[in-house]
Amino acid sequence: MRQVVSFAAATLLLMSFAPGAEAGVRNYFSPVVEGARIDACMAEGVCGKPVADAFCKAQGYDNALIFQREPFQSTRVLDSGITCTSSCTAFKQIKCFSTKDDFAGL
Protein backbone atom coordinates (compact mmCIF):
# COMPACT_ATOMS: atom_id res chain seq x y z
CA MET A 1 0.00 0.00 0.00
CA ARG A 2 1.37 3.37 -0.99
CA GLN A 3 1.16 6.22 1.49
CA VAL A 4 0.19 9.65 0.29
CA VAL A 5 1.79 12.65 2.00
CA SER A 6 -0.27 15.82 2.00
CA PHE A 7 1.15 18.97 0.46
CA ALA A 8 1.10 20.66 3.85
CA ALA A 9 3.05 17.84 5.50
CA ALA A 10 5.54 17.75 2.63
CA THR A 11 6.05 21.52 2.86
CA LEU A 12 6.71 21.38 6.59
CA LEU A 13 9.08 18.46 6.15
CA LEU A 14 11.05 20.25 3.42
CA MET A 15 11.20 23.47 5.42
CA SER A 16 12.62 21.64 8.42
CA PHE A 17 15.66 20.69 6.32
CA ALA A 18 16.15 24.05 4.58
CA PRO A 19 19.47 25.56 5.66
CA GLY A 20 19.26 29.04 7.14
CA ALA A 21 15.48 29.02 7.29
CA GLU A 22 13.11 28.98 10.21
CA ALA A 23 9.41 28.27 9.93
CA GLY A 24 6.62 30.03 11.77
CA VAL A 25 3.18 28.46 12.10
CA ARG A 26 0.13 29.73 13.97
CA ASN A 27 -3.42 28.43 14.24
CA TYR A 28 -6.26 30.92 14.38
CA PHE A 29 -9.47 29.34 15.65
CA SER A 30 -12.66 31.22 14.73
CA PRO A 31 -10.63 34.14 13.33
CA VAL A 32 -12.19 37.59 13.48
CA VAL A 33 -11.72 40.96 11.86
CA GLU A 34 -13.15 44.08 13.50
CA GLY A 35 -14.95 41.86 16.01
CA ALA A 36 -16.76 39.70 13.43
CA ARG A 37 -16.02 36.22 12.11
CA ILE A 38 -14.29 36.28 8.71
CA ASP A 39 -16.38 35.32 5.70
CA ALA A 40 -14.85 32.58 3.53
CA CYS A 41 -15.36 34.70 0.37
CA MET A 42 -14.12 38.05 -0.86
CA ALA A 43 -16.47 40.71 -2.27
CA GLU A 44 -15.75 39.71 -5.88
CA GLY A 45 -16.70 36.07 -5.19
CA VAL A 46 -13.27 34.50 -4.70
CA CYS A 47 -13.52 32.01 -1.84
CA GLY A 48 -11.40 29.67 0.27
CA LYS A 49 -7.61 29.63 -0.03
CA PRO A 50 -7.14 33.17 -1.47
CA VAL A 51 -9.14 34.61 1.45
CA ALA A 52 -7.24 32.53 4.01
CA ASP A 53 -3.96 33.65 2.38
CA ALA A 54 -5.03 37.31 2.59
CA PHE A 55 -5.86 36.91 6.28
CA CYS A 56 -2.47 35.29 6.96
CA LYS A 57 -0.62 38.03 5.06
CA ALA A 58 -2.44 40.66 7.13
CA GLN A 59 -1.15 38.85 10.24
CA GLY A 60 2.45 38.92 8.94
CA TYR A 61 2.63 35.36 7.56
CA ASP A 62 3.34 34.20 4.01
CA ASN A 63 0.20 32.16 3.38
CA ALA A 64 -2.39 29.76 4.73
CA LEU A 65 -1.27 26.20 5.17
CA ILE A 66 -4.75 24.83 5.90
CA PHE A 67 -8.21 26.20 6.60
CA GLN A 68 -11.63 24.92 7.60
CA ARG A 69 -15.03 26.51 6.99
CA GLU A 70 -18.39 26.28 8.74
CA PRO A 71 -21.85 27.85 8.43
CA PHE A 72 -22.23 30.89 10.66
CA GLN A 73 -25.01 33.42 11.24
CA SER A 74 -22.99 36.61 10.64
CA THR A 75 -19.62 37.27 9.01
CA ARG A 76 -17.57 40.17 7.68
CA VAL A 77 -16.10 40.12 4.17
CA LEU A 78 -12.35 40.66 4.53
CA ASP A 79 -11.69 42.98 1.58
CA SER A 80 -14.81 45.15 1.74
CA GLY A 81 -16.00 45.10 5.34
CA ILE A 82 -19.49 44.14 4.17
CA THR A 83 -21.44 42.11 6.74
CA CYS A 84 -23.16 38.89 5.70
CA THR A 85 -26.27 38.09 7.74
CA SER A 86 -27.87 35.26 5.76
CA SER A 87 -26.45 31.90 4.62
CA CYS A 88 -22.92 32.89 5.63
CA THR A 89 -19.81 30.72 5.69
CA ALA A 90 -17.06 31.59 8.16
CA PHE A 91 -13.61 30.22 8.73
CA LYS A 92 -13.56 27.76 11.61
CA GLN A 93 -9.75 27.64 11.54
CA ILE A 94 -6.89 29.11 9.53
CA LYS A 95 -3.33 27.86 9.98
CA CYS A 96 -0.83 30.46 8.81
CA PHE A 97 2.72 29.66 7.73
CA SER A 98 5.81 31.69 6.98
CA THR A 99 9.52 31.22 6.54
CA LYS A 100 12.12 33.56 7.91
CA ASP A 101 15.65 33.71 6.62
CA ASP A 102 18.10 33.68 9.53
CA PHE A 103 20.43 35.96 7.58
CA ALA A 104 17.89 38.65 6.70
CA GLY A 105 19.12 42.11 7.49
CA LEU A 106 22.82 41.22 7.73
PyMOL commands that set and color helices and strands:
alter all, ss='L'
color gray80, all
select helices_A, chain A and resi 7-17+49-58
alter helices_A, ss='H'
color red, helices_A
select strands_A, chain A and resi 21-29+32-33+36-37+63-72+75-76+83-84+88-101
alter strands_A, ss='S'
color yellow, strands_A
deselect
rebuild
show_as cartoon
